[in-house]
Amino acid sequence: MNFLLQHGVTVFGQWISIAELAGQICALAVVFLAERRTLWTWPVQVGATVLLFAVYTSAHLGGLASRQVAILLISLYGWWAWTRRKDPVYGVVVRQGRLVERLGMAGVFGVGTVAMALVLQALNASWAPWPDAAIFVGTLVAFGAQGLGLVEFWLVWLVVDAIGVPLQIASGLYFSAAIYVVFAALVIHGWWSWTRSARRARAAVSPAAR
């Protein structure tokens, strides 16, 4: 892994390690795969987490590094969950979250961010504990909702992207910041695609229920 961190390429005057380049490309691919609801979403995500864990550890961003471990565990769960919700017509079945699920996501995001920021401060594990913590917790909420097939996970990613772009720039990770901008555009399209699929699936189930 040291080889991947110590060697890289220069793009527009900015040096990018191979680990950061490959990790962010894999993360970008995950967005495309998730929109298409394919099981390949999860193994590609596992590869991204391994590479980005090394990148963020070297940048002294404890929250972002820690979230890669959590993402790995959630990815294994998501992989398992999606295999159980395959549909021959709609692929992985997705749906819009209920009000209680949406409130739960917001509550976990808020409380979790405060708790994680305090931990990062106490351990001196991040130079920017609050945005670092928000990205960490937001990522967990997003991936958890994605594993459950909730359309709202895309909206959580928009919040994460809005926080992540300035943090990545301030950390000197310019390529990652640019990838986050691309993420935002893809997330909007993914949200639209999943919302449409959820409506189609609901419409198909309603007549059968009657």
C-alpha positions as CSV (number, residue, x, y, z in Angstrom):
1,M,0.0,0.0,0.0
2,N,2.9,2.4,0.6
3,F,3.8,2.1,-3.0
4,L,0.3,3.3,-4.0
5,L,0.5,6.2,-1.6
6,Q,4.0,7.3,-2.5
7,H,3.6,7.1,-6.3
8,G,1.1,9.0,-8.4
9,V,0.4,11.4,-11.2
10,T,0.2,15.2,-11.6
11,V,-3.1,16.5,-13.0
12,F,-3.4,20.3,-13.6
13,G,-0.4,20.9,-11.4
14,Q,-1.8,18.8,-8.5
15,W,-0.1,15.6,-7.4
16,I,-2.5,12.6,-6.9
17,S,-1.4,9.3,-5.3
18,I,-2.3,6.1,-7.1
19,A,-4.3,5.1,-4.0
20,E,-6.4,8.2,-4.0
21,L,-6.9,8.0,-7.8
22,A,-7.9,4.4,-7.8
23,G,-10.0,4.6,-4.7
24,Q,-12.0,7.6,-5.9
25,I,-12.5,6.1,-9.3
26,C,-13.9,2.9,-7.6
27,A,-16.1,5.2,-5.4
28,L,-17.4,6.9,-8.5
29,A,-18.1,3.6,-10.2
30,V,-20.2,2.7,-7.1
31,V,-22.6,5.6,-7.8
32,F,-23.2,4.3,-11.4
33,L,-23.6,0.7,-10.2
34,A,-26.0,1.7,-7.3
35,E,-28.2,3.7,-9.7
36,R,-28.5,0.5,-11.8
37,R,-29.2,-1.5,-8.6
38,T,-26.6,-4.2,-9.5
39,L,-24.9,-6.4,-6.9
40,W,-21.5,-5.3,-8.3
41,T,-22.1,-2.1,-6.3
42,W,-20.9,-3.8,-3.2
43,P,-17.7,-5.6,-4.1
44,V,-16.5,-2.5,-5.9
45,Q,-17.3,-0.5,-2.8
46,V,-15.1,-2.9,-0.7
47,G,-12.1,-2.2,-3.0
48,A,-12.7,1.6,-2.6
49,T,-12.8,1.4,1.2
50,V,-9.4,-0.4,1.4
51,L,-7.7,2.2,-0.8
52,L,-9.3,5.3,0.7
53,F,-8.6,4.1,4.3
54,A,-4.9,4.4,3.5
55,V,-5.4,7.8,1.9
56,Y,-7.3,9.4,4.7
57,T,-5.0,7.8,7.4
58,S,-2.0,9.5,5.7
59,A,-3.9,12.8,5.6
60,H,-4.7,12.6,9.4
61,L,-8.4,12.6,8.9
62,G,-9.5,10.1,11.5
63,G,-13.2,10.4,10.8
64,L,-12.9,9.8,7.1
65,A,-10.5,6.9,7.7
66,S,-12.8,5.3,10.3
67,R,-15.8,5.6,8.1
68,Q,-14.0,3.3,5.6
69,V,-14.0,0.5,8.1
70,A,-17.7,1.1,8.9
71,I,-18.5,1.2,5.1
72,L,-16.7,-2.1,4.7
73,L,-19.0,-3.7,7.3
74,I,-22.1,-2.1,5.9
75,S,-21.1,-3.1,2.3
76,L,-21.0,-6.7,3.4
77,Y,-24.5,-6.3,4.9
78,G,-25.8,-4.5,1.8
79,W,-24.4,-7.2,-0.5
80,W,-26.3,-9.8,1.6
81,A,-29.5,-7.7,1.8
82,W,-29.6,-7.0,-2.0
83,T,-29.3,-10.7,-2.8
84,R,-32.5,-11.2,-0.9
85,R,-34.5,-8.4,-2.6
86,K,-33.9,-9.3,-6.2
87,D,-36.9,-8.9,-8.5
88,P,-36.9,-10.3,-12.1
89,V,-38.5,-7.1,-13.5
90,Y,-37.3,-4.3,-11.3
91,G,-33.9,-5.6,-10.1
92,V,-33.3,-4.7,-6.5
93,V,-36.6,-3.5,-5.1
94,V,-36.4,0.0,-3.8
95,R,-39.0,2.2,-2.0
96,Q,-39.5,5.6,-0.4
97,G,-38.9,5.7,3.3
98,R,-41.8,6.1,5.8
99,L,-41.9,9.2,7.9
100,V,-40.6,7.4,11.0
101,E,-37.6,6.1,8.9
102,R,-36.8,9.6,7.6
103,L,-37.0,11.1,11.1
104,G,-34.8,8.3,12.4
105,M,-32.2,9.0,9.7
106,A,-32.2,12.7,10.6
107,G,-31.9,12.0,14.3
108,V,-29.0,9.5,13.9
109,F,-27.2,12.0,11.6
110,G,-27.5,14.9,14.1
111,V,-26.8,13.0,17.3
112,G,-24.1,10.9,15.7
113,T,-22.3,13.9,14.3
114,V,-22.1,15.5,17.8
115,A,-20.9,12.3,19.4
116,M,-18.3,11.5,16.8
117,A,-17.0,15.1,16.7
118,L,-16.4,15.0,20.5
119,V,-14.6,11.7,20.1
120,L,-12.3,13.0,17.4
121,Q,-11.6,16.1,19.5
122,A,-10.8,14.0,22.5
123,L,-8.5,11.7,20.6
124,N,-6.9,14.5,18.5
125,A,-7.7,12.3,15.5
126,S,-8.7,15.0,13.1
127,W,-7.8,18.6,12.5
128,A,-11.4,19.3,11.4
129,P,-13.5,17.2,13.8
130,W,-17.0,18.6,13.0
131,P,-17.1,18.3,9.2
132,D,-15.1,15.1,9.5
133,A,-17.6,13.7,11.9
134,A,-20.6,14.8,9.8
135,I,-19.2,13.0,6.8
136,F,-18.5,9.9,8.8
137,V,-22.0,9.7,10.3
138,G,-23.7,10.8,7.1
139,T,-21.9,8.1,5.2
140,L,-23.1,5.4,7.6
141,V,-26.7,6.7,7.4
142,A,-26.5,6.8,3.6
143,F,-25.1,3.3,3.2
144,G,-27.5,1.9,5.8
145,A,-30.5,3.3,3.9
146,Q,-29.0,2.1,0.6
147,G,-28.8,-1.4,2.0
148,L,-32.5,-1.1,3.0
149,G,-33.3,0.1,-0.5
150,L,-34.6,3.5,0.7
151,V,-34.7,6.3,-2.0
152,E,-33.7,8.9,0.6
153,F,-30.2,7.6,0.8
154,W,-29.4,9.7,-2.2
155,L,-30.4,12.9,-0.4
156,V,-28.1,12.1,2.5
157,W,-25.3,11.8,0.0
158,L,-26.0,15.3,-1.2
159,V,-25.5,16.6,2.3
160,V,-22.3,14.6,2.6
161,D,-21.0,16.0,-0.7
162,A,-21.8,19.6,0.4
163,I,-19.7,19.1,3.5
164,G,-17.0,17.1,1.9
165,V,-16.0,19.4,-1.0
166,P,-14.6,22.2,1.1
167,L,-13.0,19.8,3.6
168,Q,-11.2,17.9,0.8
169,I,-9.9,21.2,-0.6
170,A,-8.7,22.3,2.7
171,S,-6.9,19.0,3.2
172,G,-5.1,19.3,-0.2
173,L,-7.0,16.4,-1.7
174,Y,-8.1,18.3,-4.8
175,F,-8.8,15.3,-6.9
176,S,-11.1,13.9,-4.2
177,A,-12.9,17.3,-4.0
178,A,-13.5,17.2,-7.8
179,I,-14.8,13.7,-7.5
180,Y,-17.2,14.9,-4.8
181,V,-18.6,17.5,-7.2
182,V,-19.1,14.8,-9.8
183,F,-20.8,12.7,-7.1
184,A,-23.3,15.5,-6.5
185,A,-24.5,15.5,-10.1
186,L,-24.7,11.7,-10.2
187,V,-26.5,11.6,-6.9
188,I,-29.2,13.9,-8.2
189,H,-29.7,11.6,-11.2
190,G,-29.6,8.5,-9.0
191,W,-32.3,10.0,-6.8
192,W,-34.5,10.6,-9.8
193,S,-33.9,7.1,-11.1
194,W,-34.6,5.4,-7.8
195,T,-37.7,7.5,-7.2
196,R,-39.1,6.5,-10.6
197,S,-38.4,2.8,-9.9
198,A,-40.0,3.0,-6.5
199,R,-43.1,4.5,-8.0
200,R,-43.2,1.8,-10.8
201,A,-42.8,-1.0,-8.2
202,R,-45.5,0.5,-6.0
203,A,-47.9,0.8,-8.9
204,A,-47.3,-2.8,-9.9
205,V,-47.9,-4.1,-6.3
206,S,-51.1,-2.0,-5.7
207,P,-53.4,-3.8,-8.1
208,A,-52.2,-7.2,-6.8
209,A,-52.9,-6.0,-3.2
210,R,-56.5,-5.2,-4.2
